[in-house]
Amino acid sequence: MNFKLKDSLVQLLKKPKTIKLVLITEPWSVDTANILRVLESVEMAGLGKIQLMIFLRENNTDITEKILNNANTPIPRLLVLDRKNEIK
């Protein structure tokens, strides 16, 4: 399935700034399967300015501990990193 991004989002993605995204997930997540299609469209529209990193929740507790929500970490979870590679 292909997705069509809004023109305003495509224009934003063409700006010279690099965007770093981190997706926290697990292989069994059905929701992740759906969002990956959208992220692929965003990544392609970004013309190489989008860096997408995928981490497994269970194998990266140092990251997941920073984003706990009521003592659990729902997935998928999409994070944006700043210039210092810190979670925004």
C-alpha positions in Angstrom: 0.0 0.0 0.0 1.3 3.4 -0.9 0.7 6.6 1.0 0.4 10.1 -0.3 2.0 12.7 2.0 0.5 16.2 2.3 2.3 18.7 0.2 3.0 20.8 3.3 4.8 17.9 4.9 6.8 17.2 1.7 7.9 20.9 1.6 9.0 20.7 5.3 11.0 17.6 4.6 12.9 19.3 1.8 14.4 21.8 4.1 18.1 21.4 4.7 17.8 20.2 8.3 18.5 16.5 9.1 15.8 14.8 11.1 16.7 11.8 13.3 13.9 9.5 14.2 14.0 6.5 16.5 11.3 3.8 16.4 11.0 1.7 19.5 9.2 -1.6 18.6 9.1 -5.4 18.7 8.8 -7.7 15.7 5.4 -9.0 16.7 3.8 -5.5 16.7 1.0 -5.3 14.1 0.9 -1.5 14.6 4.6 -1.2 13.7 3.9 -3.0 10.5 1.5 -0.3 9.5 3.6 2.7 10.7 6.7 1.4 8.8 4.9 2.0 5.5 4.2 5.6 6.5 7.7 6.1 7.7 9.1 4.7 4.5 7.1 7.3 2.6 8.4 10.1 4.9 11.9 8.9 4.6 11.8 8.9 0.7 10.2 12.4 0.7 13.0 13.6 2.9 15.6 13.1 0.2 18.2 11.6 2.5 17.7 14.1 5.3 15.8 11.7 7.5 17.7 9.1 9.5 15.4 6.4 10.8 16.8 4.1 13.5 14.8 1.1 14.8 15.4 -0.4 18.2 13.8 -3.3 19.9 12.2 -2.4 23.2 13.4 -5.4 25.1 17.0 -5.1 24.0 17.4 -1.4 24.6 16.2 -0.7 28.1 18.5 2.3 28.4 16.3 4.1 25.9 13.0 2.7 27.0 13.5 3.7 30.6 13.6 7.3 29.5 10.2 7.1 27.8 8.2 5.1 30.4 4.5 5.8 30.5 2.9 4.6 33.8 5.6 2.0 34.2 5.2 0.6 30.7 6.5 1.3 27.3 3.8 1.1 24.6 4.9 0.3 21.1 5.5 1.4 18.5 6.9 4.6 19.9 8.4 7.2 17.5 11.0 9.6 19.0 12.8 12.6 17.5 16.4 13.3 18.5 17.9 16.7 18.8 21.4 17.8 17.6 23.0 16.2 20.7 21.1 12.9 20.0 18.9 13.4 23.0 15.2 12.6 23.0 13.0 15.7 22.4 
